[in-house]
Structures are given as C-alpha cells and as structure tokens.
Amino acid sequence: MDLQLGGIEKLAFISSETSEADDARDMFERRYGAHDPKSADVIVALGGDGLMLQTLHRYMNTGKPIYGLNRGSVGFLMNEFGDSDLVERIRTAVVSRIHPLVMDATDTSGHIHSALAINEVSLLRQTHQAAKLRISVDERVRMEELVCDGVLVATPAGSTAYNLSAHGPILPIDAQLLALTPISAFRPRRWRGALVPNHVRVRISVQENNKRPVSAAADYTEIRDVTEVEIHEDKTSSSLILFDADHNWEERILTEMFRY
C-alpha cells in the first residue's frame, strides 16, 4: 500500500513506561516536540510488541500510521532503534494495513462478549481437564471433537506470535488466509491445523463446558467460561503500521520462515 508521508510536521511519542523507553521518548520530544496523538501526523511507539499491539488497537480506524522503535525484547512489530534521521526513516517507510478479527464469545450465562484481535483469537482450557471442542467453518462442522489444551485463529500479522509457538504456519502479510492451529492436540493427535480463507466464519463450540471450562481471548481481552466463540475478519476496520523500507514486514516474515 502506498501512503504519502512527505508532509510530516507533527510526531507524537508514546512509551511503554520502562526507563529505557521513557528516556528515548524524552530525547525525541526535546528534538521534535511533544504533540498530542490526536493531532499528530504519525505516532511513534517506543517499547516492545505489547505496546505496539495496544497502540494499533487504540488508534484503529483513525488513519494514524504507527511507527515502532524497539525498546523492548522481541520487537517483531518494531523497527530497529536509532536516534538519527527519524523523519526520513518514517517518510520512506512501507505501510501495511491490518484488518482485525472479531471475536463474539458466548459465556455460560448466555451473554455475548465482542472484542477485536490483531494477532489472534485463542481458546484455552481453564483447569487440569483437557478441552473438548467442535469446529465449524461457515456453519459446516469440520471437526466433531478436538481434545486439546486449546485452539487459536491467527491473522497473518499474528502468525509469527502465539501461532508460531504452537507450531502453526507463518503467513505472508498479504495472504488472504487465517491459520487455525491446535494447542497441544491430544485427539486427533496428528492434526496440525488448517488454513482457511479470511472471508469465512469459524465457530468453536465447547463440549462438556461444566466439566471442562474454557476461556477465550482476543489479543489481551479475555472472557472466562465460554460455551461458543465465533470468529471472522472485520474488513471495515483497520490499523496502519510502518516499517523501514529496507526491512519491511514481508522481509521479516520471509526471514522468520527460513530460521531453524
């Protein structure tokens, strides 16, 4: 996606409030000024992937591009930290538009809780008992019973996060797919998950929920004791994330694919 950033005049800096991130914010604000994110041309996030995820959620549908500089640990969603040529780096950055997943989770009281996920929607067992789940895609049951610790549906953006740790596939950022990945599957033991088109609706029903309680989480929003979760991509909502032109998201994902 092309985005004209030539008219950058106002930068807003937010930090994860660690000493390292706060020092970087103070330094940049002395150099470029302290502007309110609502009026800024670009928001610069200083921290780790957690801060970036929160910032992408907070400024979703505002059209505000988010440029991250790593002052955290992993920093897959961030650019390498540097204190020079910031405006030029932002001006030449590559922008990706991210569409979130919608999670509609029904709890044991019949209440429906809705939340958005940029990375993934995950279901996890709450006790020592394995979860029993039924998986439907567009109202057709595809797996009658999955006995497992949990299951997740990941976007391309989230495919290198929890999904990768659960041995799910890495997806190119522009792939029109979602990764459906089991977490410690017990039966069927050899099922490694599926790739589904991003226009489908995935429904996960919890079996024996009284004996085998399950929680659901959309990124960092968790709902306990769910009986059913429906997941689909929301094409009407989006966030904008910026990466340095010489190390954009597509290159990062390709690099991750060939690590061993």
Phi, psi and chi 1 to 4 in degrees:
 res  aa     phi    psi   chi1   chi2   chi3   chi4
   1 MET       -  136.7  171.4 -172.2  173.0      -
   2 ASP   -95.9  135.7  -67.1  -33.2      -      -
   3 LEU  -137.9  126.3 -178.9   67.6      -      -
   4 GLN   -82.5  115.6  -62.0  -60.3  -40.5      -
   5 LEU  -115.7   19.2  -66.8  176.2      -      -
   6 GLY   -65.6  -24.9      -      -      -      -
   7 GLY   -95.1   35.9      -      -      -      -
   8 ILE   -70.0  118.7  -61.8  173.5      -      -
   9 GLU  -123.8  -32.7  -65.0 -178.4   -1.2      -
  10 LYS  -124.6  126.5  -64.4  179.8  179.7  179.0
  11 LEU  -115.0  135.2  -61.6  177.3      -      -
  12 ALA  -107.7  135.2      -      -      -      -
  13 PHE  -114.8  128.1  -62.5   94.1      -      -
  14 ILE  -126.2  149.2   59.1  175.8      -      -
  15 SER  -130.7  163.2   75.2      -      -      -
  16 SER   -82.2    2.5   57.3      -      -      -
  17 GLU    69.5   20.5  -62.1 -176.0   -6.4      -
  18 THR   -82.6  162.1   63.8      -      -      -
  19 SER   -62.1  -38.4   58.4      -      -      -
  20 GLU   -65.6  -43.3 -166.6  174.4   25.9      -
  21 ALA   -70.3  -40.0      -      -      -      -
  22 ASP   -65.1  -39.4  -76.0  -12.7      -      -
  23 ASP   -62.5  -41.2  -71.6  -14.4      -      -
  24 ALA   -65.7  -41.7      -      -      -      -
  25 ARG   -61.0  -46.2 -178.1 -162.8   60.0 -155.8
  26 ASP   -61.8  -40.2  -67.2  -16.8      -      -
  27 MET   -64.6  -46.2 -180.0  -93.0  -66.4      -
  28 PHE   -67.8  -36.8  -78.7  126.0      -      -
  29 GLU   -67.4  -34.7  -74.1 -176.0  -15.3      -
  30 ARG   -64.4  -34.4  -72.5 -167.4  -61.6  -90.1
  31 ARG   -83.0  -40.4 -171.9  175.3  -59.8  175.0
  32 TYR  -116.3   -4.9  -61.0  103.3      -      -
  33 GLY    93.3  158.9      -      -      -      -
  34 ALA  -107.6  108.9      -      -      -      -
  35 HIS  -115.1  149.6  -61.5  -76.2      -      -
  36 ASP   -69.4  135.3 -171.2  -72.6      -      -
  37 PRO   -55.2  -30.9  -27.3   35.7      -      -
  38 LYS   -66.1  -28.5  -67.1  179.8 -179.7  178.5
  39 SER  -106.1   -1.8   61.4      -      -      -
  40 ALA   -77.9  155.2      -      -      -      -
  41 ASP   -79.9  -35.9  -59.7  -55.2      -      -
  42 VAL  -141.5  142.0  175.2      -      -      -
  43 ILE  -103.0  126.1  -62.1  170.0      -      -
  44 VAL  -103.8  118.6  179.2      -      -      -
  45 ALA   -99.7  125.0      -      -      -      -
  46 LEU  -113.4  107.3  -59.8  158.1      -      -
  47 GLY   164.7 -140.8      -      -      -      -
  48 GLY  -116.9 -166.0      -      -      -      -
  49 ASP   -63.5  -31.5  -71.8  -18.8      -      -
  50 GLY   -62.1  -45.1      -      -      -      -
  51 LEU   -63.9  -43.0  174.6   69.1      -      -
  52 MET   -60.6  -42.9  175.1   57.7   82.1      -
  53 LEU   -61.2  -44.9 -156.4   57.9      -      -
  54 GLN   -62.8  -39.9  -67.3  172.4   15.9      -
  55 THR   -68.5  -41.2  -53.2      -      -      -
  56 LEU   -61.5  -38.7  -69.1  169.2      -      -
  57 HIS   -65.6  -47.8  -86.8  -82.6      -      -
  58 ARG   -62.7  -36.3 -174.6  176.7  -54.6  139.2
  59 TYR  -109.9   25.0  -64.2  100.5      -      -
  60 MET   -63.9  139.9 -172.3  177.5  -65.3      -
  61 ASN    67.4   13.6  -64.5  -33.1      -      -
  62 THR   -96.6  -13.4   64.5      -      -      -
  63 GLY    77.4    8.1      -      -      -      -
  64 LYS   -83.2  118.0  -61.7  -76.1 -174.8 -175.5
  65 PRO   -71.6  140.5  -13.1   28.3      -      -
  66 ILE  -112.2  124.7  -46.4  -62.7      -      -
  67 TYR  -116.1  119.5 -178.4   84.0      -      -
  68 GLY  -101.1  140.7      -      -      -      -
  69 LEU  -120.8  128.1  -74.6  172.7      -      -
  70 ASN   -73.3  112.8 -170.7   19.0      -      -
  71 ARG  -125.0   26.0  -66.3  -77.4   81.3 -175.9
  72 GLY  -119.7 -139.6      -      -      -      -
  73 SER  -105.4  -79.4   51.6      -      -      -
  74 VAL   -70.5  -57.7  177.4      -      -      -
  75 GLY    68.7   34.4      -      -      -      -
  76 PHE   -64.7  -31.9 -173.5   81.8      -      -
  77 LEU   -88.1    1.4  -60.0  176.2      -      -
  78 MET  -111.2  161.5  -46.0  -59.8  -81.7      -
  79 ASN   -91.0  158.8  -64.3  -72.7      -      -
  80 GLU   -63.6  136.2 -176.5  178.2  -10.8      -
  81 PHE   -69.7  139.3 -178.3   78.9      -      -
  82 GLY  -160.7  146.4      -      -      -      -
  83 ASP  -106.0   13.4   60.4    2.9      -      -
  84 SER  -123.5  154.0   61.1      -      -      -
  85 ASP    56.8   35.5  -57.8  -39.1      -      -
  86 LEU   -62.8  -47.0  178.8   60.5      -      -
  87 VAL   -62.4  -40.9  171.8      -      -      -
  88 GLU   -67.2  -38.5 -176.1   60.1   24.8      -
  89 ARG   -61.6  -43.0  -72.7  177.2   68.9 -178.5
  90 ILE   -67.3  -41.6  -67.1  172.8      -      -
  91 ARG   -62.2  -33.7 -175.7  175.0  -72.2  120.5
  92 THR   -99.4    7.0   58.3      -      -      -
  93 ALA   -70.8  157.4      -      -      -      -
  94 VAL   -97.5  133.5  176.9      -      -      -
  95 VAL  -106.2  138.4   63.3      -      -      -
  96 SER  -118.6  137.9  -65.1      -      -      -
  97 ARG   -99.0  125.6 -175.3 -179.2  -64.8  -86.0
  98 ILE  -110.6  129.5  -54.1  169.9      -      -
  99 HIS  -101.8  132.9  -63.7  -69.8      -      -
 100 PRO   -84.3  166.4   33.9  -37.3      -      -
 101 LEU   -90.1  148.0  -62.3  175.1      -      -
 102 VAL  -102.0  128.0  177.1      -      -      -
 103 MET  -109.0  121.7  176.1 -173.9   78.2      -
 104 ASP  -112.3  105.5  -66.9  -43.6      -      -
 105 ALA  -109.9  125.4      -      -      -      -
 106 THR   -98.0  127.0  -56.1      -      -      -
 107 ASP   -94.5  179.4   65.9   20.7      -      -
 108 THR   -67.0  -15.6   52.1      -      -      -
 109 SER   -90.4   -1.6  -61.7      -      -      -
 110 GLY    89.2    1.5      -      -      -      -
 111 HIS   -79.1  141.0  -62.8  130.9      -      -
 112 ILE  -103.9  125.8  -61.7  175.7      -      -
 113 HIS  -112.9  126.8  -52.2  -96.6      -      -
 114 SER  -111.3  140.9  -63.7      -      -      -
 115 ALA  -155.0  160.1      -      -      -      -
 116 LEU  -106.8  148.6  -62.9  177.7      -      -
 117 ALA  -133.5  125.8      -      -      -      -
 118 ILE   -85.7  -36.7  -70.2  170.5      -      -
 119 ASN   -90.1  -64.9  -87.1   -3.5      -      -
 120 GLU  -160.4  159.8   77.7  -81.7  -43.0      -
 121 VAL  -107.7  126.7  172.8      -      -      -
 122 SER  -126.7  145.7   57.6      -      -      -
 123 LEU  -116.2  134.3  -77.8   77.6      -      -
 124 LEU  -137.1  143.1  -64.4  168.4      -      -
 125 ARG   -65.4  145.9   65.4 -176.2  175.0  102.4
 126 GLN   -98.4  -15.8  -68.8  179.5 -166.9      -
 127 THR  -130.6 -169.5   68.5      -      -      -
 128 HIS   -67.9  -18.5   66.2  -78.3      -      -
 129 GLN   -77.7  133.8  -69.4  -87.5   38.6      -
 130 ALA   -63.3  150.1      -      -      -      -
 131 ALA   -79.9  148.8      -      -      -      -
 132 LYS  -118.0  117.8  -77.8 -170.8  177.0 -178.2
 133 LEU  -125.2  145.5  -52.3  173.5      -      -
 134 ARG  -113.2  132.0 -176.7  171.4   65.3 -121.5
 135 ILE  -114.6  125.8  -59.3  173.9      -      -
 136 SER  -120.8  145.7  -58.2      -      -      -
 137 VAL  -124.4  119.6  178.7      -      -      -
 138 ASP    50.4   48.5  -78.8  -13.8      -      -
 139 GLU    69.3    6.0  -58.3  -57.7  -31.5      -
 140 ARG  -106.3  124.4  179.8  175.7  175.8 -178.7
 141 VAL   -68.1  121.0  176.6      -      -      -
 142 ARG  -102.8  -27.1  -67.5  -68.3 -179.0  176.9
 143 MET  -141.8  114.1 -178.9  163.1  -71.1      -
 144 GLU   -66.7  -39.6 -171.4   63.4   43.7      -
 145 GLU  -149.3  121.8 -175.8  176.9  -86.8      -
 146 LEU  -117.9  116.0  172.2   64.3      -      -
 147 VAL   -97.7  122.2 -177.9      -      -      -
 148 CYS  -165.8  175.0   57.2      -      -      -
 149 ASP   -78.8  -24.4  -79.3   -5.9      -      -
 150 GLY   169.6 -172.2      -      -      -      -
 151 VAL  -154.8  153.0   68.6      -      -      -
 152 LEU  -139.5  155.9   60.2   85.5      -      -
 153 VAL  -119.2  118.4  177.8      -      -      -
 154 ALA  -116.1  143.8      -      -      -      -
 155 THR   -79.4  167.9   66.3      -      -      -
 156 PRO   -55.6  -39.8  -30.5   37.9      -      -
 157 ALA   -62.3  -35.0      -      -      -      -
 158 GLY   -93.7    0.1      -      -      -      -
 159 SER   -67.8  -19.6   67.5      -      -      -
 160 THR   -96.1    5.7   55.5      -      -      -
 161 ALA   -99.4 -122.7      -      -      -      -
 162 TYR   -55.8  -39.2 -168.0    6.1      -      -
 163 ASN   -55.2  -43.9  173.2   72.0      -      -
 164 LEU   -67.0  -39.1 -178.3   58.7      -      -
 165 SER   -63.8  -28.7  -63.6      -      -      -
 166 ALA   -88.4   13.3      -      -      -      -
 167 HIS    69.6   27.9  -54.0  -68.9      -      -
 168 GLY   -82.8  168.6      -      -      -      -
 169 PRO   -79.1  148.2   30.5  -36.1      -      -
 170 ILE   -84.3  131.7  -61.1  174.2      -      -
 171 LEU  -110.0  135.6  -57.8  177.5      -      -
 172 PRO   -57.4  147.8  -24.3   34.2      -      -
 173 ILE   -61.9  -27.9 -167.7   61.6      -      -
 174 ASP   -97.7   10.3   57.3   -7.1      -      -
 175 ALA   -67.9  135.4      -      -      -      -
 176 GLN   -89.1   51.5  -57.3  -62.2  -60.6      -
 177 LEU  -137.1  160.0  -63.5  168.3      -      -
 178 LEU  -124.7  144.8  -58.1  173.7      -      -
 179 ALA   -95.6  124.9      -      -      -      -
 180 LEU  -107.7  107.0  178.6   57.3      -      -
 181 THR  -126.0  126.7  -57.9      -      -      -
 182 PRO   -76.4  154.4   31.0  -35.0      -      -
 183 ILE  -114.1  110.7  -57.7  167.8      -      -
 184 SER    51.8   60.6  -60.2      -      -      -
 185 ALA   -65.9  131.1      -      -      -      -
 186 PHE   -99.9  -39.6  176.5   70.9      -      -
 187 ARG  -150.4  125.1 -172.1  178.2  -61.0  116.8
 188 PRO   -70.0  125.7   24.1  -31.4      -      -
 189 ARG   -62.1  -32.5 -165.2 -178.0  -60.4  -88.0
 190 ARG   -92.8    1.8  -64.5 -175.5  179.9 -179.7
 191 TRP   -73.7  124.6 -171.4   61.2      -      -
 192 ARG  -106.6    5.2  -66.9  -67.5 -179.9  -99.1
 193 GLY   107.4 -169.5      -      -      -      -
 194 ALA  -151.6  157.8      -      -      -      -
 195 LEU  -107.0  128.9  -66.0  174.3      -      -
 196 VAL  -124.0  150.4  -61.4      -      -      -
 197 PRO   -59.4  147.8  -20.8   32.4      -      -
 198 ASN   -77.8    3.5   63.3   -7.8      -      -
 199 HIS   -99.4   -1.2   57.8   76.8      -      -
 200 VAL   -86.1  166.4  -57.3      -      -      -
 201 ARG  -111.3  124.8  -71.7  177.0  177.0  -99.1
 202 VAL  -101.4  127.5  177.1      -      -      -
 203 ARG  -117.5  127.2 -174.3 -175.5  -59.6  -86.8
 204 ILE  -118.5  117.3  -57.3  171.0      -      -
 205 SER  -105.5  135.5  -56.1      -      -      -
 206 VAL   -91.1  123.6  179.6      -      -      -
 207 GLN   -95.1  144.1  -48.8  -60.2  -64.1      -
 208 GLU    53.1   48.0  -57.8  177.5   18.4      -
 209 ASN   -65.0  -25.0   59.8  -79.7      -      -
 210 ASN   -68.5  -38.2  -70.9  -28.4      -      -
 211 LYS   -87.2  -31.5  179.3 -178.4  177.6 -177.7
 212 ARG  -126.7   72.3  -55.9  169.8 -176.1  -89.9
 213 PRO   -66.1  147.6   25.0  -34.1      -      -
 214 VAL  -134.0  141.3  169.4      -      -      -
 215 SER  -108.2  158.6   65.1      -      -      -
 216 ALA  -128.5  143.2      -      -      -      -
 217 ALA  -137.1  132.7      -      -      -      -
 218 ALA  -106.0  103.5      -      -      -      -
 219 ASP    52.8 -109.8  -72.9  -12.7      -      -
 220 TYR  -105.0    9.9   46.7   75.1      -      -
 221 THR   -99.2  114.1  -59.8      -      -      -
 222 GLU  -111.0  138.6 -176.8 -178.7   15.0      -
 223 ILE  -120.8  129.2  -52.0  -59.9      -      -
 224 ARG   -93.0  157.4  -54.2  -76.9  -74.5 -178.4
 225 ASP    52.5   60.2  -60.8  -51.4      -      -
 226 VAL   -91.5  152.6  -61.0      -      -      -
 227 THR  -110.0  -25.2   58.7      -      -      -
 228 GLU  -158.0  142.4 -170.9  171.3   80.7      -
 229 VAL  -134.0  129.0  177.2      -      -      -
 230 GLU  -111.5  137.6 -175.2  172.8  -68.5      -
 231 ILE  -132.8  132.6  -55.4  151.8      -      -
 232 HIS  -153.1  160.4   68.3  -83.2      -      -
 233 GLU   -81.9  139.6 -172.1  177.0   84.9      -
 234 ASP  -101.6   99.6 -178.1    5.5      -      -
 235 LYS   -73.7  -12.9  -74.3  -67.4 -171.3 -176.1
 236 THR   -85.3  -10.5   66.1      -      -      -
 237 SER  -117.5  147.9  -63.5      -      -      -
 238 SER  -159.6  156.6   64.5      -      -      -
 239 SER  -125.9  154.3  -60.9      -      -      -
 240 LEU  -114.0  128.3  -59.5  177.6      -      -
 241 ILE  -126.4  139.2 -174.1  168.5      -      -
 242 LEU  -110.3  138.0  -65.2  167.5      -      -
 243 PHE  -129.0  147.7  -74.4  110.4      -      -
 244 ASP   -55.1  140.9  -70.3  -29.3      -      -
 245 ALA   -60.1  -32.4      -      -      -      -
 246 ASP   -87.4    1.3   60.1  -10.9      -      -
 247 HIS  -152.7   56.1 -163.3   41.0      -      -
 248 ASN   -76.6  178.4   60.0   39.2      -      -
 249 TRP   -63.6  -39.9 -154.5  -25.3      -      -
 250 GLU   -59.7  -41.9 -177.3  175.8  -16.0      -
 251 GLU   -67.2  -39.2  174.8   60.2   28.9      -
 252 ARG   -61.1  -43.9  -72.7  163.4 -174.0 -108.6
 253 ILE   -68.3  -40.9  -72.8  176.9      -      -
 254 LEU   -61.6  -41.6  -78.2  170.2      -      -
 255 THR   -60.8  -43.0  -60.3      -      -      -
 256 GLU   -64.2  -35.4 -164.1   71.4   34.2      -
 257 MET   -62.4  -31.3  -75.0 -179.8  176.7      -
 258 PHE  -102.3   11.8  -72.3   92.6      -      -
 259 ARG   -78.3  153.7  -76.8 -174.0  174.9  173.3
 260 TYR  -145.2      -   57.3   89.7      -      -
